[in-house]
Amino acid sequence: MRLARLPLDMAAEGVGQLTGLLGRALYGRPAGPGDPLPADAEIPVLLVHGLADGASVIPPLERELRGDGVGPFIQIGCNVFGPDIRKSARSLSRQVELACAGGAGRAAVVIGYSLGGLIARYYVQRLGGDAYVPLVITLATPHGGTATALLAPAHRRLRQLRPGSELLTELAEPAARCRTRFVAFYSDMDEAVIPAARGRIDHPDLKAHNILVPGVGHLTLPLHRPVIDEMRTLLAAAEVAFAARHPEGDSP
């Protein structure tokens, strides 16, 4: 799918899926009258950094996405010399649970840039994060690994980005019970994810939509205006689904 406008059927399907998933997002059990939320409740959005984007990607992306009843936004750092992806995913798990608990059990959305997308995917696919996170958006993420990692220093985290690595092999295993919906933005001009098709999520068990963003680079893709507009649409759909599950005025 190329980036233009999300088809109407996908938008409608997305709201329906998110409505059902948000209802199950509270510690893996259905939401109901015993799980009231304040009328002004919003959806926490966790933004997971890439390897070395620093202040160049995630902070300006947060500024672009703010508003429309979505938030608070929580930035999750990612250090190239930090622990491996599995440990980072466990750390993300704690952050998500804190964000959800702070909102009386609401669900959260996770947006991951580059390596951050793999951290988010591992969390929901392998660590049970789909009980909290109905939607993961990844930006320029090497879901299938990247040839550039073959030339990188032999650090454990970077080795995990090599095609066929142990971690990527684990992510290719069956995941029939994963309920999270994925949207993966990737580019045919990404100089860090080579070949470009490795930026897609191609897993038979995952509910994934891959959106090709032609002609932009690795650092440019997350701040590309059409990408931001699509993400705002996805977050708005998540907000609609959340509101449908918890209409204003619900009481215990």
C-alpha positions in Angstrom: 0.0 0.0 0.0 1.4 3.4 -1.0 0.9 6.4 1.2 -1.9 8.5 -0.1 -5.1 8.2 1.9 -6.0 5.2 4.0 -8.9 3.5 2.2 -12.3 4.1 3.9 -12.7 0.4 4.5 -9.4 0.3 6.4 -10.4 3.3 8.5 -13.7 1.7 9.3 -12.1 -1.6 10.0 -9.5 0.1 12.2 -12.1 1.8 14.4 -13.9 -1.5 14.8 -10.8 -3.4 15.7 -9.6 -0.7 18.1 -13.0 -0.6 19.8 -12.8 -4.3 20.6 -9.2 -4.3 21.5 -9.5 -1.3 23.8 -12.3 -3.1 25.6 -9.8 -5.9 26.4 -6.8 -3.7 27.1 -7.2 -3.5 30.9 -4.9 -6.2 32.1 -6.2 -8.6 29.4 -9.9 -8.5 30.7 -13.0 -6.9 29.2 -13.8 -3.3 30.2 -17.1 -2.8 31.8 -19.2 -0.7 34.2 -16.8 -1.5 37.0 -13.9 0.2 35.1 -15.0 3.8 34.9 -12.8 6.5 33.4 -12.9 10.3 33.9 -14.8 12.1 31.2 -11.7 13.9 30.1 -9.6 10.7 29.9 -7.2 10.6 27.0 -5.0 7.9 25.4 -1.4 7.8 26.5 1.0 7.7 23.5 4.5 6.3 24.1 7.1 7.4 21.6 10.1 5.1 21.5 13.4 6.5 20.1 15.6 5.0 17.5 19.3 4.3 18.0 20.7 7.8 17.9 17.9 10.2 16.8 18.4 12.3 20.0 16.4 15.5 19.6 16.1 15.4 15.9 13.1 13.1 15.4 10.9 12.2 18.4 10.6 15.7 20.1 9.5 17.4 16.9 7.2 14.4 16.1 5.6 14.8 19.5 4.9 18.5 18.8 3.3 17.7 15.5 1.0 15.0 17.0 -0.2 16.9 20.1 -3.8 17.9 20.3 -7.1 16.4 19.3 -7.7 14.8 22.7 -4.8 12.4 22.5 -2.1 12.2 25.1 -0.2 12.5 27.4 2.9 11.8 25.3 5.7 9.9 27.0 9.2 9.6 25.4 11.2 6.4 25.8 14.9 6.8 25.2 17.0 4.2 23.3 20.8 4.1 23.7 22.8 2.3 21.1 25.1 1.0 23.8 22.3 0.0 26.2 20.8 -3.4 26.8 19.5 -5.6 24.0 16.1 -5.3 22.4 14.5 -7.8 24.7 15.6 -5.9 27.8 14.4 -2.7 26.3 11.1 -4.3 25.6 10.7 -5.3 29.2 11.5 -1.7 30.2 8.9 -0.5 27.8 6.4 -2.9 29.4 6.9 -1.2 32.8 6.4 2.2 31.2 3.2 1.2 29.4 1.7 -0.4 32.6 2.5 2.8 34.6 0.9 4.9 31.9 -2.2 2.7 31.8 -2.5 2.5 35.6 -2.3 6.3 35.8 -5.3 6.5 33.6 -7.5 4.1 35.7 -6.8 1.2 33.3 -7.0 2.8 29.9 -5.1 1.4 26.9 -2.1 3.0 25.3 -0.7 3.5 21.8 3.0 3.0 21.0 4.8 4.7 18.2 8.4 3.4 17.5 10.9 5.0 15.3 13.6 2.8 13.7 14.9 0.4 16.3 12.2 1.7 18.6 9.7 0.0 16.4 11.3 -3.4 17.0 11.3 -2.8 20.7 7.6 -2.0 20.6 6.8 -5.0 18.4 8.8 -7.4 20.7 6.9 -6.1 23.7 3.4 -6.6 22.3 4.2 -9.8 20.3 6.3 -11.7 22.8 5.7 -10.2 26.3 1.9 -9.9 26.3 1.8 -6.2 25.6 -1.2 -6.7 23.3 -3.3 -6.7 26.5 -2.5 -3.0 26.9 -1.6 -1.8 23.4 -4.3 -2.1 20.7 -2.2 -0.1 18.1 1.5 0.0 17.3 2.8 2.4 14.7 6.4 1.9 13.4 8.4 4.3 11.3 11.4 3.2 9.2 11.8 0.1 11.4 13.9 -2.8 10.1 11.4 -5.5 10.8 13.3 -8.0 8.6 16.7 -6.7 9.6 19.0 -4.6 7.5 22.1 -5.1 5.5 23.7 -2.0 7.1 23.9 -3.9 10.4 26.3 -6.3 8.8 28.8 -3.5 8.6 28.1 -2.1 12.1 30.3 -2.8 15.1 29.7 -6.2 16.8 27.6 -4.8 19.6 24.8 -7.1 20.8 22.0 -4.7 20.0 23.3 -4.1 16.5 23.8 -7.8 15.8 20.1 -8.2 16.5 19.4 -6.0 13.5 21.2 -8.4 11.1 18.9 -10.4 8.8 18.3 -13.9 10.3 19.4 -12.9 13.8 18.2 -14.9 16.7 15.8 -12.1 17.8 14.3 -11.7 14.3 13.9 -15.4 14.1 12.0 -15.3 17.3 9.7 -12.6 16.0 9.0 -14.8 12.9 7.6 -17.5 15.2 3.8 -18.1 15.3 1.9 -15.3 17.1 -1.7 -16.2 16.6 -2.8 -14.8 19.9 -1.4 -11.3 19.4 -4.3 -8.9 19.2 -2.4 -5.7 18.5 -2.9 -3.9 15.2 0.3 -2.7 13.5 0.8 0.0 10.9 4.3 0.1 9.5 5.5 3.1 7.4 8.6 2.3 5.3 10.3 4.0 2.4 12.0 3.0 -0.9 14.7 5.5 -0.2 15.6 4.6 3.3 19.4 4.5 3.5 19.4 2.7 6.8 16.9 -0.1 6.1 18.2 -2.1 3.1 16.6 -3.5 1.2 13.5 -1.4 1.6 11.1 -4.3 1.8 12.6 -5.2 5.2 10.8 -2.2 6.6 7.5 -4.2 6.2 5.8 -6.5 8.7 5.2 -9.7 6.8 4.0 -12.1 9.4 0.9 -14.4 8.7 -0.4 -14.0 12.2 -0.1 -10.3 12.7 -2.8 -7.7 11.8 -0.4 -5.4 9.9 -0.8 -2.7 7.3 2.4 -1.7 5.5 2.4 1.8 4.0 5.1 2.7 1.4 6.3 6.3 1.6 8.1 6.9 -1.6 11.2 9.1 -2.0 12.1 10.0 1.6 15.0 9.0 3.8 15.4 7.4 7.2 15.5 10.6 9.2 12.9 12.4 7.0 10.2 9.8 7.0 8.8 10.3 10.6 8.4 14.1 10.0 7.1 13.8 6.4 3.8 15.7 6.3 1.7 13.0 4.7 3.0 10.5 7.3 2.2 12.8 10.2 -1.3 13.4 8.7 -1.9 9.6 8.5 -0.7 9.1 12.1 -3.0 11.8 13.3 -5.9 10.0 11.5 -4.9 6.7 13.3 -4.7 8.4 16.7 -8.1 10.1 16.1 -9.6 6.6 15.3 -8.1 5.3 18.5 -9.6 8.2 20.4 -13.0 7.5 18.8 -12.8 3.8 19.7 -11.8 4.6 23.3 -14.7 7.1 23.7 -17.1 4.5 22.3 -16.0 2.0 25.0 -16.1 4.7 27.8 -18.9 7.3 26.9 -19.0 10.4 29.1 -21.3 9.9 32.1 -20.6 6.2 32.6 -20.7 5.3 36.3 -19.7 2.3 38.3 
